[in-house]
Amino acid sequence: GGMKFPTLKTFRVVDCQSSKSLPLVVKNLPELETLVVGFCFNLDLELCKDHHEKQSDKLKLKHVHLSALPQLVSLPQWLQVTINSLQSLHISFCHNLVILPEWLSNLTHHLKVLFILNCPKLLSLPDNLTALESLTIKDCPELCRKYQRNVGELWSNISHIKEAIIGDQRGLDIRDGKERNDRDYNGMYDKHISFIVN
């Protein structure tokens, strides 16, 4: 059931406080490539997947962006079905995110870009992120300390990555809306978190 969008490639959702789940039914969104979710404080991302879909029908997401989701403690399990398609994962302002699950390493055949911004409770990355070509970590004090270039205790785990940007930099404070001087972050926000407000 539900509305069908056979050619939709990008699904953006923001500030939908009444939403409890996202109906990511594969048969309704067969061409979906990019999912952007943010500022949906009552949304349970674990309820996004259609549990009745056939095993052969899987999400073919290439890009996932999760922002300002204080309820997010870990990544939703349904992301695992994107093992053969996911190319980039952007996570920002998820202040209660404490872990990136080890199964994320299973995505390394295709996952090229991992961007993490302002997730202060996140303490480590999964091992074996061998296919990553670009890793950015900003405003995550403990994570930045552990993976600091050349001196961090876990730097050797990511030293093979072609582009590794590790360091706390000032960005946009979502809590009070104050603008700060961070060209890189502002560009990321404009490009990747351009939500549709419902």
N, C-alpha and C positions, 0 to 999 in steps of 0.2 A: 504494500500500500504506500500511500504518501505521494507527494508531487514528484514528478520525474524531470530531470534536467540532463538530457542525454549528451549535450555538448559542453556543459559547464566545466571549466578547468580550474577556476579559483573560487573558493568559498571563504568569505571573510565575515566574522561576527564580532561585534563589540557592544559592551554595555547592555547586554540582554539579561537583566536581573531576574526575569521570570523564567528563564530557561533552566531546566534541570539536566537536560541531556541534548546531545546533537545527533540527529538521525542520519548517521553516515551509512545509509543503505546502498551497497555497491550497485545494485541493479537500477537505482534511481540516479546514481552519479557515476556512470561507468568511465567517464573521461576526466574525473577530478584529479588534478595534479598538485594543487597548492591549497593548504588549509591554514588559515590565520585565525586565532582565537585570543581575545583579550578582554579584560575588565568585565568578565562574567563571573561574579563572585559566588553564585549559587550553582554553578554548573559542575556536575560530576563527570569528569572526562572519561571515567571508567564505564559510563553508560552510553558512550558514543557509538559503540560498535553494534551492528545488527547481529545478534547472536544466532539468528535463524538462517543466515545466509549459507549457501553451499561452501564447502571448504575450498572449492576451486575458484570461487568468486572472491577475490581479495582486493582491498584498496590498493591502488597503484600510485599512491602519493609520492611526489618527488621532493616537495618542500613543505616543511611544517614550521609554523611560528606560533609560540605560546608566550603571552605577555600579560603581566599584572593579574596573575591568578593565585591569590594568597592561599587558596585551598589545596593547591598542588603540592604534594609531598614527594611523589615519585612520578615517573612517566607512566601514562596509561598502557595497559598490557596490549591493547589492540594495535599499538604501533609496531609490534613484532611482525604483523602480517605484511608490513612494507619492506621486508628484508631484501627483496629483489628490485626495489625501485627508489627508496628514499636517498636523496642526494644531499640535502642540507637540512639542518635542524637549528633553529634559533630559539633561545629561551631567555626571557628578560623579565626582571622585576617580579620574579616568583620567590617571595621572601621566605617561604617555608619549605622550599624544595631542599631536601636533605640528601637525596641519592639519585644518581643516574644508574639504572640497573645494569648488571653485567651483560644481559642479553643485548644491550646496545652494541656490544662488540660484534654481534652476529650480523649487524648491518654494514660492517666495514667493507664489504665487497663494492658497495656503491656510495656510501656516505663519504662525501668529500669535504663538507663544510660544517663545522660546529661552532656556534656563536653563543656565548653565555655572558649575560650582563646583569649585574646587581641581583645575584642569588647568594646572599651572604651566609646561608646555612649549608651550602654545598661544600663538602670537604675534599672530595676526590673525584676523579674520572675513572671510567672502566678501563681495564687493561686491554691491550691488543687493538688499539684504534689505528691499525696499520695502514689503512687506505686514506686516512684523512690528509687532505692537501692544505686546508686552512683551518686554524684553530684560533679563536679570539676569546679571551677571558678578561672581563673588566668589572671593577667594583665588586669583587668577590675576595675579600681580604685573605682568608685562609687558603683558598684555592690558588690565588696568585702567589702567595708565599711558597707553597709547596712546589709549584711548577715554574718558579722564577727562572729565567734563562740562565743556564750554566751553573747556578748555585742552589736552586731548589732541590729538596730531597727526592722529588719525583720528576725532575726535569728530564732524566734519561728516558722516561716512558714516552715522551712526546718529542724528543730532540730530532726525530726523523722527519717531522712534519715540515713541509716546504715553507709555509707561512704560519708562524706561531707568534701571536701578539698577546703578551701576557703583561698585565699591569692595570692598577686601579687608576681610572681617569674619571674626571667629573662629567656627569651627564645631566639629563633632565630629571629633576626630582618629581616623580609622578604624584607623590603624596601631597605636595603643596603647590604644584604647578610652576614652581620657580624655574626659570630658564638658566642654564649654565653654559659655559663656553666649552663645548665639546663637539667639534666639527664632525668627527667620525660617527658619534652616536646620533646626532641630528640627521645625518645623511641616512643612517640605517633606519631610523624611525620613519622618515619620509618614504623610503623605498620599500620597506618590508612590512611595516605595521600601518598601512593605509586602510584602516577599517571602514566598513560600511556600518553606520549607526542605524539600528532598527528601533 
